[in-house]
């Protein structure tokens, strides 16, 4: 595929975090990975030895893209070799995400988050207030 030039007059991005990219220019290969354990507890307790990603199947199970089982026909007709954008305003780019102004050949991104809620047994609620 022939390259195209991207022209952006103004790009404003407030936050880029957690294995994310704001890239201006072309790239050949991009791979981003973000992993997080989000533990919400009713009681404020930290044991000090927590956070082993391998203990959770969420982080060890292989991810494979869904199969494409229908025919795809693509035709490109570029009237201009330039992609022109006036303004880009982004609040945030997070968790293995990307804003790329340019051409990319191979891109693979993965974000895995395990949410855990640990509640006290019934009848042991803490007084709040």
C-alpha positions in Angstrom: 0.0 0.0 0.0 1.5 3.4 -1.0 2.2 5.7 1.9 0.2 8.8 2.6 1.2 12.0 4.4 -0.8 13.1 7.4 -1.1 16.8 8.1 -2.6 17.9 11.4 -2.8 21.6 12.3 -3.3 21.2 16.0 -3.3 18.2 18.3 -4.2 18.6 22.0 -3.8 15.5 24.3 -4.3 16.0 28.1 -3.3 12.6 29.4 -1.3 9.6 28.1 -0.9 6.8 30.6 -0.5 3.1 31.3 1.4 1.7 28.3 -0.2 4.1 25.8 1.3 6.0 22.9 0.9 9.4 21.2 2.9 9.0 18.1 3.6 11.4 15.3 5.1 9.7 12.3 5.1 6.3 10.6 5.7 3.0 12.4 6.3 -0.5 11.1 5.5 -2.6 14.2 3.7 -1.6 17.5 2.9 -4.0 20.4 1.4 -2.6 23.6 0.5 -4.5 26.8 -1.2 -3.3 29.9 -2.1 -5.4 32.9 -3.9 -4.4 36.1 -5.4 -5.9 39.2 -8.2 -3.8 40.7 -9.0 -4.9 44.2 -11.9 -3.3 46.0 -12.2 -4.2 49.7 -14.9 -3.4 52.2 -12.1 -3.3 54.9 -8.8 -1.5 54.4 -6.4 -4.4 54.5 -3.2 -4.9 52.5 -1.3 -8.2 52.9 1.9 -7.1 51.2 2.3 -10.2 49.0 -0.5 -9.6 46.5 -0.3 -8.9 42.8 0.8 -12.1 41.2 -0.6 -11.9 37.7 0.2 -15.6 37.0 -2.3 -16.6 39.7 -5.2 -15.4 37.6 -6.3 -17.1 34.4 -7.3 -13.7 33.0 -3.6 -12.9 32.5 -2.4 -16.4 31.4 -5.1 -17.5 28.9 -4.0 -17.0 25.3 -5.9 -14.4 23.3 -6.5 -15.1 19.6 -8.4 -12.9 17.2 -11.8 -14.1 16.1 -11.7 -15.9 12.8 -12.8 -14.1 9.7 -15.3 -16.4 8.1 -16.7 -14.1 5.4 -15.0 -12.9 2.3 -13.5 -9.4 2.5 -13.0 -7.3 -0.6 -11.0 -4.0 -0.2 -10.4 -1.4 -2.9 -8.5 1.8 -2.3 -8.8 4.9 -4.4 -6.8 7.7 -2.9 -7.5 10.9 -4.7 -4.9 12.8 -2.7 -1.6 11.6 -1.1 -2.4 13.8 2.0 -4.7 13.1 4.9 -5.7 16.6 6.3 -7.1 17.2 9.8 -7.6 20.6 11.3 -7.9 19.8 15.1 -7.6 16.8 17.3 -8.7 17.1 21.0 -8.2 14.0 23.2 -9.0 13.9 26.9 -7.1 10.7 27.6 -5.3 7.8 26.1 -5.0 4.9 28.5 -4.4 1.1 29.0 -2.4 0.1 25.9 -4.2 2.5 23.6 -2.7 4.7 20.9 -3.2 7.9 18.9 -1.1 7.6 15.8 -0.8 10.4 13.3 0.9 8.6 10.4 1.0 5.2 8.8 1.3 1.9 10.7 2.0 -1.5 9.2 1.5 -4.0 12.1 -0.4 -3.0 15.3 -1.3 -5.3 18.2 -2.6 -4.0 21.6 -3.7 -5.9 24.6 -5.2 -4.7 28.0 -6.1 -7.2 30.6 -7.8 -6.1 33.8 -9.0 -8.3 36.7 -11.6 -6.6 39.0 -12.0 -8.2 42.4 -14.4 -7.3 45.1 -13.8 -8.6 48.6 -16.7 -8.1 50.9 -16.9 -8.8 54.6 -19.2 -11.7 55.7 -22.8 -10.6 56.4 -23.2 -9.2 59.9 -19.6 -7.9 60.1 -20.1 -4.6 58.3 -17.9 -1.8 59.7 -19.4 1.4 61.1 -19.0 4.2 58.6 -19.1 7.7 59.9 
